[in-house]
C-alpha cells in the first residue's frame, strides 16, 4: 500500500485506520507475531491503542497518514475493517471500491487498478531486493481526488466525515 500511496498521493487522500488488534497476545496470538516481534495485548483504552499505533509507525517507518479507531470501534463497525480492508471513497462521498476482507481477500492491486483507471497507470522497475512487509493491523482508505495530506503522528480517527 505504501507504494500505491506514493504513486497516487497527488491525486487522492489516503488514510490508514488502526482498528482492533488482529492477533493480540490475550486472544488469538499467532506464531508469526512472535517471529516478527509484533506482540500486543488487545488495547483496553484509547491511550493503549495510540501507543501501539505509534510503535507501529515508528518501527516500520510507516509514511502514510494514519488514524486510530475509537474504543467503540466506530470505523471498524461502519466499514467491516477488521482485520484489514481497502475502500476508495469518491469525491461525492460514495464508496467507489470496496475491497475484500483480509487477509485472504485483501488485494491492494485491485485498488491500484481502480486508481490507474481513474488517474493513469504508474509503472516501476522490479526492486533489486525484496522489501519486508509490515504486519497488517490496519485498513487503508484512499479517497479521490484531493491534495496530499502531510504525515503526522497517529491520531484518533474521526467518527464521521463530510467527504
N, CA and C of each residue as an Amber inpcrd file, in Angstrom:
protein
   489
   0.8250000  -1.1930000   0.0000000   0.0000000   0.0000000   0.0000000
   0.8670000   1.2540000   0.0000000   2.0250000   1.1950000   0.6080000
   2.8690000   2.3930000   0.6610000   3.2780000   2.8150000  -0.7470000
   3.5900000   1.8460000  -1.6220000   3.9550000   2.1990000  -2.9950000
   2.7600000   2.8060000  -3.7270000   1.5730000   2.2630000  -3.5160000
   0.3760000   2.8270000  -4.1380000   0.1590000   4.2550000  -3.6310000
   0.3260000   4.4500000  -2.3410000   0.2340000   5.7910000  -1.7590000
   1.2340000   6.7370000  -2.4320000   2.4860000   6.3240000  -2.5270000
   3.4980000   7.1800000  -3.1410000   3.1660000   7.4920000  -4.5950000
   2.5800000   6.5340000  -5.2990000   2.2440000   6.7350000  -6.7040000
   1.0420000   7.6550000  -6.9150000   0.0820000   7.6500000  -5.9900000
  -1.1790000   8.3620000  -6.2230000  -1.5110000   9.4380000  -5.1890000
  -0.5850000   9.7470000  -4.2910000  -0.8860000  10.7200000  -3.2380000
  -1.1520000  12.1240000  -3.7750000  -0.7110000  12.4260000  -4.9850000
  -1.0060000  13.7270000  -5.5730000  -2.4050000  13.7800000  -6.1870000
  -3.0630000  12.6260000  -6.2670000  -4.4000000  12.5490000  -6.8520000
  -5.4850000  12.2190000  -5.8350000  -5.1040000  11.5720000  -4.7480000
  -6.0860000  11.0730000  -3.7840000  -5.5470000  11.2110000  -2.3640000
  -6.4450000  11.3780000  -1.4090000  -6.0730000  11.3380000   0.0060000
  -6.0630000   9.8810000   0.4420000  -5.1260000   9.5430000   1.3030000
  -5.0350000   8.1850000   1.8440000  -5.0830000   8.2870000   3.3580000
  -5.6900000   7.2930000   3.9880000  -5.7200000   7.2260000   5.4420000
  -5.7270000   5.7670000   5.8570000  -4.7700000   5.3850000   6.6660000
  -4.7630000   4.0710000   7.2920000  -5.3900000   4.2510000   8.6600000
  -6.3510000   3.4040000   8.9940000  -7.0000000   3.4820000  10.3020000
  -6.6940000   2.1970000  11.0570000  -6.0520000   2.3670000  12.2200000
  -5.7640000   1.2180000  13.0840000  -7.0350000   0.8740000  13.8430000
  -7.5130000  -0.3410000  13.6330000  -8.7080000  -0.8200000  14.3270000
  -8.2650000  -1.8500000  15.3710000  -9.1540000  -2.6860000  15.8240000
  -8.8190000  -3.6960000  16.8250000  -7.5710000  -4.4760000  16.4250000
  -6.8170000  -4.8870000  17.4300000  -5.6190000  -5.6910000  17.1920000
  -6.0450000  -7.0290000  16.5970000  -5.4160000  -7.4330000  15.4940000
  -5.8190000  -8.6530000  14.7880000  -5.4710000  -9.9250000  15.5530000
  -4.2750000  -9.9730000  16.1370000  -3.8230000 -11.1910000  16.8240000
  -3.1860000 -10.8250000  18.1610000  -4.0010000 -10.3600000  19.1040000
  -3.4320000  -9.9400000  20.3930000  -2.9690000 -11.1280000  21.2220000
  -2.0310000 -10.8370000  22.1110000  -1.4690000 -11.8880000  22.9660000
  -2.5030000 -12.4770000  23.9100000  -3.5310000 -11.7150000  24.2330000
  -4.5370000 -12.1860000  25.1850000  -5.7860000 -12.7570000  24.5000000
  -5.7200000 -12.9460000  23.1780000  -6.8690000 -13.5230000  22.4640000
  -6.4230000 -14.6160000  21.4960000  -5.8900000 -14.2220000  20.3510000
  -5.5770000 -15.1920000  19.2990000  -4.2130000 -14.8840000  18.7060000
  -3.1850000 -15.0600000  19.5010000  -1.8300000 -14.7610000  19.0590000
  -1.3670000 -15.8070000  18.0540000  -0.6680000 -15.3450000  17.0470000
  -0.1340000 -16.2280000  16.0150000   1.3730000 -16.3760000  16.2110000
   1.9130000 -17.5060000  15.7740000   3.3610000 -17.7150000  15.8510000
   4.1000000 -16.6470000  15.0420000   3.4960000 -16.2060000  13.9330000
   4.1390000 -15.1890000  13.1010000   4.2960000 -13.8680000  13.8600000
   3.3820000 -13.5750000  14.7910000   3.5160000 -12.3650000  15.5950000
   4.7540000 -12.4410000  16.4920000   4.9900000 -13.5980000  17.0580000
   6.1680000 -13.7900000  17.9120000   7.4250000 -13.6750000  17.0480000
   7.4250000 -14.3400000  15.8880000   8.5710000 -14.3050000  14.9810000
   8.8730000 -12.8670000  14.5470000   7.8340000 -12.0970000  14.2540000
   8.0090000 -10.7070000  13.7950000   8.0900000  -9.7040000  14.9430000
   8.0350000 -10.2030000  16.1940000   8.0680000  -9.3500000  17.3820000
   6.9790000  -8.2750000  17.3390000   5.7630000  -8.7160000  17.0160000
   4.5910000  -7.8380000  16.9940000   3.5870000  -8.4500000  17.9780000
   3.8620000  -8.2810000  19.2530000   3.0760000  -8.9270000  20.3010000
   2.4790000  -7.8730000  21.2190000   1.1750000  -7.6980000  21.1310000
   0.4630000  -6.7170000  21.9530000  -0.8080000  -7.3610000  22.4870000
  -1.1650000  -6.9840000  23.6950000  -2.4770000  -7.3530000  24.2220000
  -3.5110000  -6.4630000  23.5330000  -4.7660000  -6.9300000  23.4860000
  -5.8370000  -6.1040000  22.9160000  -5.9470000  -4.8280000  23.7510000
  -5.7920000  -3.6530000  23.1570000  -5.8650000  -2.4100000  23.9250000
  -7.2360000  -2.2500000  24.5950000  -7.2200000  -1.8040000  25.8320000
  -8.4690000  -1.5660000  26.5820000  -8.8030000  -0.0820000  26.6520000
  -7.8260000   0.7740000  26.3280000  -8.0410000   2.2220000  26.3730000
  -7.5180000   2.8380000  25.0740000  -7.9790000   4.0380000  24.7830000
  -7.5020000   4.7490000  23.6080000  -6.0050000   5.0390000  23.7270000
  -5.5570000   5.3280000  24.9300000  -4.1280000   5.5880000  25.1330000
  -3.2950000   4.3700000  24.7520000  -3.7470000   3.1780000  25.1070000
  -3.0320000   1.9550000  24.7360000  -3.0350000   1.7640000  23.2170000
  -4.1760000   2.0550000  22.5790000  -4.2600000   1.9410000  21.1230000
  -3.2960000   2.9180000  20.4480000  -3.2440000   4.1340000  20.9550000
  -2.3390000   5.1490000  20.4090000  -0.8880000   4.7020000  20.5740000
  -0.5440000   4.1280000  21.7260000   0.8270000   3.6730000  21.9620000
   1.2200000   2.5770000  20.9710000   0.3370000   1.6280000  20.7150000
   0.6240000   0.5590000  19.7500000   0.7770000   1.1530000  18.3500000
  -0.1050000   2.0660000  17.9850000  -0.0330000   2.6990000  16.6690000
   1.2730000   3.4780000  16.5060000   1.6650000   4.2000000  17.5380000
   2.9310000   4.9340000  17.4830000   4.1090000   3.9880000  17.3280000
   4.0860000   2.8680000  18.0410000   5.1500000   1.8850000  17.9190000
   5.2030000   1.3520000  16.4870000   4.0560000   1.0440000  15.9190000
   3.9850000   0.5260000  14.5480000   4.5540000   1.5340000  13.5490000
   4.1010000   2.7800000  13.6130000   4.5430000   3.7690000  12.6240000
   6.0310000   4.0640000  12.7400000   6.5550000   4.0540000  13.9580000
   7.9900000   4.3020000  14.1410000   8.8210000   3.1000000  13.7300000
   8.4150000   1.9260000  14.1920000   9.2080000   0.7270000  13.9410000
   9.2740000   0.3760000  12.4660000   8.1530000   0.5630000  11.7660000
   8.1090000   0.1870000  10.3560000   8.2540000   1.3880000   9.4300000
   8.5900000   2.5670000  10.0200000   8.7870000   3.7850000   9.2310000
   7.6230000   3.9950000   8.2610000   6.4390000   3.8780000   8.8020000
   5.1970000   3.9530000   8.0260000   4.8990000   5.4030000   7.6940000
   4.9260000   5.7400000   6.4230000   4.8390000   7.1390000   5.9860000
   3.4370000   7.5840000   5.5970000   2.4930000   6.6880000   5.5050000
   1.1410000   7.0800000   5.1060000   0.4260000   7.7710000   6.2610000
  -0.5090000   8.6780000   5.9490000  -1.3310000   9.2660000   7.0110000
  -2.0210000   8.1510000   7.8030000  -2.0900000   8.3400000   9.1110000
  -2.5010000   7.2550000   9.9980000  -3.4840000   7.7650000  11.0410000
  -4.5990000   7.0860000  11.1900000  -5.5800000   7.4130000  12.2180000
  -5.8390000   6.1980000  13.0850000  -6.5820000   6.3970000  14.1500000
  -6.8520000   5.3280000  15.1040000  -8.3430000   5.3020000  15.3960000
  -8.9430000   4.1350000  15.2560000 -10.3600000   3.9720000  15.5610000
 -10.5940000   4.2410000  17.0400000 -11.7730000   4.7550000  17.3750000
 -12.0700000   4.9890000  18.7910000 -12.3900000   3.6570000  19.4760000
 -12.5460000   3.6890000  20.7680000 -12.7130000   2.4530000  21.5270000
 -14.0960000   1.8240000  21.3490000 -15.0290000   2.5480000  20.7350000
 -16.3080000   1.9250000  20.3960000 -16.2120000   1.2220000  19.0390000
 -15.0310000   1.3090000  18.4100000 -14.7480000   0.6540000  17.1270000
 -15.6650000   1.1450000  16.0070000 -15.9540000   2.4460000  15.9970000
 -16.8870000   3.0330000  15.0350000 -16.4580000   2.7800000  13.5890000
 -15.1930000   3.0240000  13.2520000 -14.7310000   2.8220000  11.8730000
 -14.8070000   1.3450000  11.4920000 -14.3910000   0.4800000  12.4010000
 -14.4460000  -0.9560000  12.1480000 -15.8860000  -1.3990000  11.8940000
 -16.8170000  -0.9180000  12.6950000 -18.2130000  -1.3240000  12.5520000
 -18.8270000  -0.7940000  11.2540000 -18.5190000   0.4270000  10.8800000
 -19.0850000   1.0120000   9.6630000 -18.4850000   0.3670000   8.4140000
 -17.1860000   0.1150000   8.4340000 -16.5040000  -0.3720000   7.2380000
 -16.1360000  -1.8540000   7.2730000 -16.5280000  -2.5910000   8.3080000
 -16.1260000  -4.0060000   8.4360000 -14.6410000  -4.1390000   8.1350000
 -13.8530000  -3.3590000   8.8660000 -12.4390000  -3.1870000   8.5570000
 -11.5270000  -4.2670000   9.1160000 -11.9450000  -4.9970000  10.1220000
 -11.0600000  -5.9400000  10.7920000 -10.9310000  -7.2110000   9.9740000
  -9.7890000  -7.8110000   9.7770000  -8.5050000  -7.3330000  10.2380000
  -7.8770000  -6.3050000   9.3000000  -8.2740000  -6.3030000   8.0170000
  -7.7590000  -5.3020000   7.0830000  -8.6830000  -5.2460000   5.8750000
  -8.8050000  -4.0300000   5.3250000  -9.6860000  -3.8440000   4.1810000
  -9.3500000  -2.5230000   3.5160000  -9.5890000  -2.4370000   2.2260000
  -9.3430000  -1.2100000   1.4720000 -10.6650000  -0.6950000   0.9210000
 -10.8770000   0.6050000   1.0910000 -12.0220000   1.2880000   0.4880000
 -11.5090000   2.4720000  -0.3070000 -12.2030000   2.7970000  -1.3900000
 -11.9790000   4.0520000  -2.0940000 -13.3050000   4.7920000  -2.0500000
 -13.2420000   5.9940000  -1.5070000 -14.4100000   6.8590000  -1.3970000
 -14.2580000   7.9410000  -2.4730000 -15.2910000   8.1050000  -3.3140000
 -15.1630000   9.0970000  -4.3850000 -15.4220000  10.5100000  -3.8770000
 -15.2990000  11.4830000  -4.7890000 -15.4170000  12.8800000  -4.3870000
 -16.7810000  13.2310000  -3.8020000 -17.7970000  12.4680000  -4.1340000
 -19.1310000  12.7490000  -3.5960000 -19.3920000  12.0120000  -2.2850000
 -18.3860000  11.2950000  -1.7860000 -18.5300000  10.6020000  -0.5090000
 -19.1050000   9.2020000  -0.6190000 -19.2280000   8.6860000  -1.8240000
 -19.7620000   7.3370000  -2.0210000 -18.6210000   6.3270000  -2.1610000
 -18.9050000   5.1120000  -1.7520000 -17.9070000   4.0430000  -1.8710000
 -17.7910000   3.6780000  -3.3490000 -16.6130000   3.9000000  -3.9260000
 -16.3460000   3.5730000  -5.3250000 -15.7020000   2.1910000  -5.4490000
 -14.9840000   1.7740000  -4.4140000 -14.3470000   0.4560000  -4.3950000
 -14.4010000  -0.0580000  -2.9670000 -14.8740000  -1.2960000  -2.8070000
 -14.8820000  -1.9730000  -1.5070000 -14.0910000  -3.2510000  -1.6730000
 -12.9130000  -3.2710000  -1.0970000 -12.0640000  -4.4480000  -1.1990000
 -12.5690000  -5.5740000  -0.3250000 -12.0500000  -6.7480000  -0.5780000
 -12.4120000  -7.9060000   0.2270000 -11.7590000  -7.8420000   1.5970000
 -12.3120000  -8.6230000   2.5120000 -11.7650000  -8.6570000   3.8710000
 -10.4800000  -9.4760000   3.8820000  -9.4810000  -8.9240000   4.5810000
  -8.1940000  -9.5990000   4.6980000  -8.2680000 -10.7250000   5.7020000
  -7.2660000 -11.5450000   5.7050000  -6.0990000 -11.4260000   4.8460000
  -6.2790000 -12.0780000   3.4770000  -7.2380000 -12.9850000   3.3190000
  -7.3270000 -13.7650000   2.0860000  -7.8880000 -12.9860000   0.9030000
  -8.7040000 -11.9840000   1.1610000  -9.3120000 -11.2180000   0.0700000
  -8.8390000  -9.7690000   0.0610000  -7.7540000  -9.4860000   0.7430000
  -7.1270000  -8.1640000   0.7770000  -6.2090000  -8.0780000  -0.4310000
  -6.6010000  -7.2660000  -1.4180000  -5.8710000  -7.2320000  -2.6840000
  -5.5800000  -5.7870000  -3.0880000  -4.4750000  -5.2400000  -2.5890000
  -4.1250000  -3.8670000  -2.9390000  -4.0360000  -3.6340000  -4.4460000
  -3.6840000  -4.6710000  -5.2100000  -3.5760000  -4.4960000  -6.6570000
  -4.9200000  -4.1150000  -7.2870000  -6.0420000  -4.5140000  -6.6640000
  -7.3560000  -4.0970000  -7.1700000  -7.5600000  -2.6000000  -6.9650000
  -7.1420000  -2.0840000  -5.8100000  -7.2360000  -0.6440000  -5.5600000
  -6.3170000   0.1020000  -6.5260000  -5.1210000  -0.4350000  -6.7530000
  -4.2070000   0.1840000  -7.7210000  -4.8650000   0.2350000  -9.1040000
  -5.5230000  -0.8330000  -9.5160000  -6.1820000  -0.8590000 -10.8260000
  -7.2620000   0.2130000 -10.9240000  -8.0400000   0.3950000  -9.8500000
  -9.0720000   1.4310000  -9.8540000  -8.4250000   2.8080000  -9.9890000
  -7.3920000   3.0560000  -9.2020000  -6.6960000   4.3460000  -9.2620000
  -6.0470000   4.5600000 -10.6310000  -5.4770000   3.5060000 -11.2020000
  -4.8430000   3.6100000 -12.5210000  -5.8810000   3.9250000 -13.5980000
  -7.0400000   3.3080000 -13.5190000  -8.0990000   3.5930000 -14.4930000
  -8.5550000   5.0470000 -14.3780000  -8.5470000   5.5590000 -13.1810000
  -9.0080000   6.9280000 -12.9290000  -7.9390000   7.9680000 -13.2450000
  -6.6750000   7.6860000 -12.8750000  -5.6240000   8.7090000 -12.9560000
  -4.4580000   8.3430000 -13.8650000  -4.4530000   7.1380000 -14.4040000
  -3.3520000   6.7020000 -15.2410000  -2.4300000   5.7660000 -14.4840000
  -1.8860000   4.8030000 -15.1990000  -1.0200000   3.7960000 -14.5790000
   0.3460000   4.3740000 -14.2560000   0.9440000   3.8730000 -13.1920000
   2.3140000   4.2070000 -12.8060000   3.0960000   2.9040000 -12.8500000
   4.1670000   2.8850000 -13.6200000   4.9870000   1.6820000 -13.7650000
   6.2790000   1.8290000 -12.9850000   6.7820000   0.6960000 -12.4580000
   8.0280000   0.6730000 -11.7040000   8.8800000  -0.4840000 -12.1730000
  10.1900000  -0.3030000 -12.0930000  11.0890000  -1.4190000 -12.3060000
  11.0190000  -2.3050000 -11.0740000  11.2540000  -3.5790000 -11.2440000
  11.2410000  -4.5000000 -10.1050000  12.3700000  -4.1270000  -9.1470000
  12.1200000  -4.1450000  -7.8290000  13.1760000  -3.8270000  -6.8660000
  14.2850000  -4.8720000  -6.9100000  15.5010000  -4.4380000  -6.6430000
  16.6580000  -5.3270000  -6.6570000  16.5840000  -6.3540000  -5.5450000
  16.0770000  -5.9410000  -4.3780000  15.9410000  -6.8550000  -3.2510000
  14.5280000  -6.7450000  -2.7090000  13.9720000  -7.8440000  -2.2190000
  12.6190000  -7.7920000  -1.6690000  12.5650000  -6.8880000  -0.4410000
  11.4530000  -6.1800000  -0.3110000  11.2240000  -5.3030000   0.8320000
  10.3650000  -6.0660000   1.8240000  10.7610000  -6.1510000   3.1050000
   9.9430000  -6.8840000   4.0830000   8.5990000  -6.1990000   4.2720000
   7.5560000  -6.9890000   4.4000000   6.2080000  -6.4590000   4.5890000
   5.9700000  -6.1460000   6.0560000   5.2350000  -5.0750000   6.2950000
   4.8230000  -4.7200000   7.6560000   3.6180000  -5.5690000   8.0280000
   3.3840000  -5.8110000   9.3050000   2.2140000  -6.5800000   9.7160000
   0.9460000  -5.8280000   9.3340000  -0.1070000  -6.5730000   9.0500000
  -1.3650000  -5.9760000   8.6130000  -2.3070000  -5.8410000   9.7940000
  -2.2830000  -4.6760000  10.4370000  -3.1730000  -4.4470000  11.5700000
  -4.0290000  -3.2230000  11.3350000  -4.1900000  -2.8540000  10.0600000
  -4.9250000  -1.6420000   9.7740000  -5.6650000  -1.7650000   8.4690000
  -6.4790000  -0.7920000   8.1970000  -7.1810000  -0.6930000   6.9410000
  -6.8070000   0.6120000   6.2810000  -6.7510000   0.6060000   4.9870000
  -6.3490000   1.7970000   4.2700000  -7.4840000   2.2570000   3.3850000
  -7.7480000   3.5420000   3.3930000  -8.8380000   4.0830000   2.6310000
  -8.3820000   5.2550000   1.7880000  -8.0740000   5.0320000   0.4940000
  -7.8160000   6.1890000  -0.3370000  -9.1370000   6.8370000  -0.7240000
  -9.1870000   8.1350000  -0.8160000 -10.3710000   8.8280000  -1.2910000
  -9.9430000   9.7350000  -2.4180000 -10.7780000   9.8850000  -3.4190000
 -10.3700000  10.5830000  -4.6210000 -11.2440000  11.7900000  -4.8780000
 -10.7950000  12.8100000  -5.5630000  -9.4290000  13.3060000  -5.5980000
  -9.2460000  14.3370000  -4.5140000  -8.0600000  14.6300000  -4.1650000
  -7.7640000  15.6790000  -3.1980000  -6.2640000  15.8750000  -3.1750000
  -5.8080000  16.8510000  -2.4280000  -4.3770000  17.0750000  -2.3160000
  -3.7880000  16.1120000  -1.3000000  -2.4950000  15.9220000  -1.3750000
  -1.8180000  15.0150000  -0.4530000  -1.8270000  15.6020000   0.9470000
  -2.0530000  14.7310000   1.9230000  -2.0490000  15.1620000   3.3200000
  -0.6710000  14.9280000   3.9060000  -0.1840000  15.8110000   4.7610000
   1.1210000  15.5890000   5.3780000   1.0550000  14.4390000   6.3710000
   2.1490000  13.7570000   6.5250000   2.2220000  12.6760000   7.5010000
   2.3990000  13.2820000   8.8810000   1.6550000  12.7500000   9.8330000
   1.7490000  13.2350000  11.1990000   1.6200000  12.0420000  12.1310000
   1.9280000  12.2230000  13.4240000   1.7900000  11.1060000  14.3530000
   0.3520000  10.5940000  14.3710000   0.1420000   9.3200000  14.6510000
  -1.2030000   8.7680000  14.6750000  -2.1070000   9.5370000  15.6260000
  -3.3310000   9.7310000  15.1870000  -4.3410000  10.4190000  15.9600000
  -5.6110000   9.5920000  15.9320000  -6.4820000   9.7220000  16.9340000
  -7.7660000   9.0200000  16.8690000  -8.5120000   9.4090000  15.5970000
  -9.0970000   8.4130000  14.9220000  -9.8220000   8.6740000  13.6860000
 -11.1510000   9.3430000  13.9980000 -11.6020000  10.2540000  13.1140000
 -12.9110000  10.8640000  13.3200000 -13.9930000   9.8210000  13.1470000
 -15.1170000   9.9920000  13.8140000 -16.1880000   9.0320000  13.7090000
 -17.1330000   9.3630000  12.5740000 -17.0100000  10.5420000  11.9780000
 -17.8260000  10.8730000  10.8170000 -16.9950000  11.7220000   9.8770000
 -17.4500000  11.8190000   8.6320000 -16.7090000  12.5660000   7.6390000
 -17.6620000  13.3630000   6.7860000 -17.1970000  14.5100000   6.3060000
 -18.0230000  15.3070000   5.4230000 -17.6490000  15.1100000   3.9780000
 -16.6600000  14.2720000   3.6920000 -16.2770000  13.9970000   2.3030000
 -17.2930000  13.1250000   1.6360000
